[in-house]
Amino acid sequence: LNKVEEKELTPLQEALSQLIRQLQRKDPSALFSFPVTDLIAPGYSTIIKRPMDFGAMKEKVKNKYYQSLEELKEDFRIMCENAMIYNKPETIYHKAARKLLHSGMKILRPVRGNGFYSKSP
Ligand SMILES: COc1ccc(C(=O)NC2CCC2)cc1-c1cc(C(C)=O)n2cccnc12
């Protein structure tokens, strides 16, 4: 019988998944859950060179792309900064991104890599 082996999550994957869940609670309208398309945001793909969203971050955790907490933090920052670059300051998206960045950093800043996972010695 082909046994479906359940995917054991590594401690890092567990920690990163938990952090993303906490961060997503700060985005109740799910404006950052999925990729921004050129359809809803004209010219987006020409302006924003490194698109990022929570779905992509979860995929990267699943594929063991992240080697450290720092790399997740960087993607989170890029995601928020993209929204503050593309959307004018008075838009709900720019304001939501600024708010998300601040509340998200309160969650991520105190989280200490235990040294084992961070690349830098
Ligand atoms: C996955 O992205 C989205 C998903 C849903 C919505 C959405 O529900 N917009 C309604 C709230 C007022 C229209 C908006 C967005 C959205 C995010 C963004 C970001 C993050 O820049 N955005 C920019 C311009 C236009 N729409 C958006």
The ligand as a Gaussian input file, in Angstrom:
#p B3LYP/6-31G(d) Opt

LIG

0 1
 C       -4.162000      40.341000      -2.814000
 O       -4.412000      41.723000      -3.007000
 C       -5.669000      42.189000      -2.749000
 C       -6.766000      41.328000      -2.501000
 C       -8.028000      41.871000      -2.242000
 C       -8.187000      43.242000      -2.246000
 C       -9.524000      43.793000      -1.909000
 O      -10.362000      43.115000      -1.324000
 N       -9.744000      45.077000      -2.218000
 C      -11.039000      45.632000      -1.813000
 C      -10.909000      46.440000      -0.531000
 C      -11.301000      47.697000      -1.324000
 C      -11.401000      46.863000      -2.601000
 C       -7.107000      44.100000      -2.510000
 C       -5.849000      43.571000      -2.757000
 C       -4.721000      44.458000      -2.958000
 C       -3.525000      44.367000      -2.269000
 C       -2.709000      45.383000      -2.716000
 C       -1.375000      45.612000      -2.257000
 C       -0.876000      44.773000      -1.149000
 O       -0.663000      46.485000      -2.791000
 N       -3.381000      46.098000      -3.670000
 C       -2.990000      47.212000      -4.378000
 C       -3.901000      47.755000      -5.257000
 C       -5.162000      47.160000      -5.411000
 N       -5.530000      46.067000      -4.704000
 C       -4.618000      45.564000      -3.823000

